[in-house]
Amino acid sequence: MNKSPNLTWIGTGLLTAVAASLCCIAPILAIVAGTTSLVSQFSWLDSFRPYLILVTVLTLGFSWYQQLKPDQSMNCHCEPTKISFWQSKRFLSLVTVLAILFLTFPSYSNWLSQDGSQKLVATAKSDSGQVAYVNIKGMTCTGCEHHVKQEVTKLQGVSDVKVSYQKGNAVVKYDPKKTSLSQIHKAIASTGYQVVEPLKK
């Protein structure tokens, strides 16, 4: 009797783990690929994240149960069935580790998206600078924050950028002689997130 876990269960566990963190993986991939299309398209998955995590745990848990349950064929003196790599404990362990890495991705995504350039630190603060408070819809993790910050810091005259996915906003200090509020909005919109009710102070 074959006690190996079904590849469908294993695949479902890995797929739901990826889907649970896709909203945070997409901005990192966009930064690496240099494209911004479809980034915010995955933000809707954030509300389903707890359910996707539950499905991942249940499917991989069931796969481990199938793998570790006692083998009934030992009592019948049958010839043991040869198990392929795809149904082995080694493969299931590999998938489990990958699933854990994907599920915990939002907690370490900011490490992967940190930029070596320190443009903001080098820019001198000016009394003539203005501060823009911009509400942003669609950010779900620190990877999203970094994506927005990276695009806004490319603008000339920007001296400081603070982005918070939890508050859903960005605070940008800039020199109005070198850049404008509309350029800041365009830079944020280019990341795939939506600018809502921008306020200028």
C-alpha positions as CSV (number, residue, x, y, z in Angstrom):
1,M,0.0,0.0,0.0
2,N,1.4,3.4,-1.0
3,K,1.4,5.9,1.9
4,S,3.0,8.7,-0.1
5,P,1.3,12.1,0.0
6,N,-0.6,13.1,-3.1
7,L,1.2,15.6,-5.2
8,T,-2.1,17.6,-5.5
9,W,-2.1,18.2,-1.8
10,I,1.6,19.2,-1.8
11,G,1.1,21.5,-4.8
12,T,-2.0,23.1,-3.3
13,G,-0.1,23.8,-0.1
14,L,2.8,25.5,-2.0
15,L,0.4,27.4,-4.3
16,T,-1.6,28.9,-1.4
17,A,1.6,29.8,0.4
18,V,2.7,31.8,-2.6
19,A,-0.7,33.4,-3.0
20,A,-0.8,34.4,0.6
21,S,2.3,36.5,0.1
22,L,1.9,37.6,-3.5
23,C,0.8,41.0,-2.5
24,C,4.2,41.5,-0.9
25,I,6.2,39.6,-3.5
26,A,4.9,41.6,-6.5
27,P,6.5,45.0,-5.5
28,I,9.9,43.3,-5.0
29,L,9.6,41.6,-8.4
30,A,8.6,44.9,-9.9
31,I,11.7,46.6,-8.5
32,V,14.0,43.9,-9.8
33,A,12.3,43.7,-13.2
34,G,12.0,47.5,-13.5
35,T,8.3,47.4,-14.3
36,T,5.3,48.6,-12.3
37,S,2.5,47.0,-14.1
38,L,0.1,44.7,-12.2
39,V,1.8,45.5,-8.8
40,S,-1.3,46.7,-7.0
41,Q,-3.4,44.0,-8.8
42,F,-2.6,41.6,-6.0
43,S,-3.4,43.8,-3.1
44,W,-6.9,42.3,-2.9
45,L,-5.3,39.0,-1.8
46,D,-4.2,40.6,1.5
47,S,-7.8,40.2,2.9
48,F,-7.7,36.5,2.1
49,R,-4.3,36.0,3.6
50,P,-5.5,34.3,6.9
51,Y,-7.6,31.8,4.9
52,L,-4.7,31.1,2.4
53,I,-2.4,30.4,5.4
54,L,-5.0,28.1,6.9
55,V,-5.3,26.1,3.6
56,T,-1.5,25.9,3.4
57,V,-1.2,24.5,6.9
58,L,-4.1,22.0,6.4
59,T,-2.9,20.7,3.1
60,L,0.7,20.3,4.1
61,G,-0.3,18.9,7.4
62,F,-2.4,16.3,5.7
63,S,0.5,15.5,3.3
64,W,2.8,15.0,6.4
65,Y,0.1,12.8,8.0
66,Q,0.0,10.6,4.8
67,Q,3.8,10.5,4.8
68,L,4.2,9.6,8.4
69,K,1.3,7.3,9.1
70,P,2.2,3.6,9.8
71,D,2.5,1.5,6.6
72,Q,0.0,-1.3,6.5
73,S,1.9,-3.2,3.9
74,M,4.5,-4.3,6.4
75,N,1.9,-6.6,8.0
76,C,1.0,-8.3,4.7
77,H,4.7,-9.2,3.8
78,C,4.1,-7.4,0.5
79,E,7.0,-6.1,-1.5
80,P,7.6,-2.4,-0.6
81,T,6.5,0.1,-3.3
82,K,9.4,2.2,-4.7
83,I,8.7,5.9,-3.9
84,S,9.8,8.6,-6.4
85,F,11.6,11.7,-5.3
86,W,8.3,13.7,-5.8
87,Q,6.6,11.6,-3.2
88,S,9.5,11.4,-0.7
89,K,9.9,13.0,2.7
90,R,12.8,15.0,1.2
91,F,10.6,16.6,-1.4
92,L,7.8,17.3,1.1
93,S,10.4,18.8,3.5
94,L,11.6,21.1,0.7
95,V,8.1,22.2,-0.1
96,T,7.4,22.8,3.6
97,V,10.5,25.0,3.9
98,L,9.5,27.0,0.8
99,A,6.0,27.4,2.1
100,I,7.3,28.8,5.4
101,L,9.6,31.2,3.6
102,F,6.7,32.4,1.5
103,L,4.3,32.7,4.4
104,T,6.8,34.7,6.4
105,F,7.9,36.9,3.5
106,P,6.1,40.0,4.6
107,S,8.2,40.1,7.8
108,Y,11.5,40.1,5.9
109,S,10.6,41.7,2.6
110,N,12.1,45.0,3.6
111,W,15.6,43.4,3.8
112,L,15.3,42.4,0.1
113,S,14.1,45.7,-1.0
114,Q,16.6,48.0,0.7
115,D,18.4,50.3,-1.6
116,G,22.1,51.1,-1.2
117,S,21.7,54.7,-2.4
118,Q,21.4,57.3,0.3
119,K,20.1,60.1,-1.8
120,L,17.8,61.4,1.0
121,V,20.5,61.7,3.6
122,A,22.8,63.7,1.3
123,T,20.1,66.2,0.4
124,A,20.2,69.4,2.4
125,K,17.0,70.5,4.2
126,S,15.7,73.9,3.1
127,D,13.3,76.3,4.8
128,S,11.7,76.8,1.4
129,G,10.7,73.2,1.2
130,Q,7.1,72.1,1.2
131,V,5.6,68.9,2.6
132,A,3.0,66.8,0.7
133,Y,0.8,64.4,2.6
134,V,-0.5,61.8,0.1
135,N,-3.0,59.1,0.9
136,I,-2.2,55.9,-1.0
137,K,-4.5,52.9,-1.6
138,G,-3.3,49.3,-2.2
139,M,-0.1,49.1,0.0
140,T,0.0,45.9,2.1
141,C,3.5,45.5,3.4
142,T,7.0,47.0,3.8
143,G,7.8,45.9,0.3
144,C,5.1,48.2,-1.0
145,E,6.5,51.1,1.2
146,H,9.9,50.7,-0.3
147,H,8.6,50.5,-3.9
148,V,6.8,53.9,-3.4
149,K,9.7,55.4,-1.6
150,Q,12.1,54.3,-4.4
151,E,10.1,55.9,-7.1
152,V,9.5,59.2,-5.3
153,T,13.2,59.6,-4.4
154,K,14.1,59.6,-8.1
155,L,12.5,63.0,-8.4
156,Q,14.7,66.1,-8.3
157,G,14.2,68.2,-5.2
158,V,12.8,65.5,-3.0
159,S,14.6,65.8,0.4
160,D,12.7,63.3,2.5
161,V,10.1,60.6,2.0
162,K,8.3,58.6,4.7
163,V,5.9,55.9,3.6
164,S,3.6,53.8,5.8
165,Y,1.5,51.0,4.5
166,Q,-0.3,50.8,7.9
167,K,-1.4,54.4,7.7
168,G,-1.8,54.2,3.9
169,N,0.1,57.4,3.2
170,A,3.3,59.1,2.2
171,V,4.9,62.3,3.6
172,V,7.2,63.9,1.1
173,K,9.4,66.9,1.7
174,Y,10.3,68.6,-1.6
175,D,11.5,71.8,-3.2
176,P,8.7,73.2,-5.3
177,K,11.2,74.9,-7.6
178,K,12.6,71.5,-8.7
179,T,9.5,69.2,-8.6
180,S,5.7,69.6,-8.2
181,L,3.0,67.8,-6.3
182,S,1.6,66.4,-9.6
183,Q,5.0,64.8,-10.3
184,I,5.0,63.2,-6.9
185,H,1.5,61.9,-7.6
186,K,2.6,60.5,-10.9
187,A,5.7,58.8,-9.4
188,I,3.4,57.1,-6.8
189,A,0.8,56.1,-9.4
190,S,3.6,54.6,-11.5
191,T,4.2,52.0,-8.8
192,G,0.6,50.7,-9.4
193,Y,-0.9,52.1,-6.2
194,Q,-3.7,54.6,-6.2
195,V,-3.3,58.2,-4.9
196,V,-6.4,59.2,-3.0
197,E,-7.4,62.5,-1.5
198,P,-3.9,64.2,-1.7
199,L,-3.5,67.0,0.8
200,K,-0.8,69.6,0.6
201,K,0.5,71.3,3.7
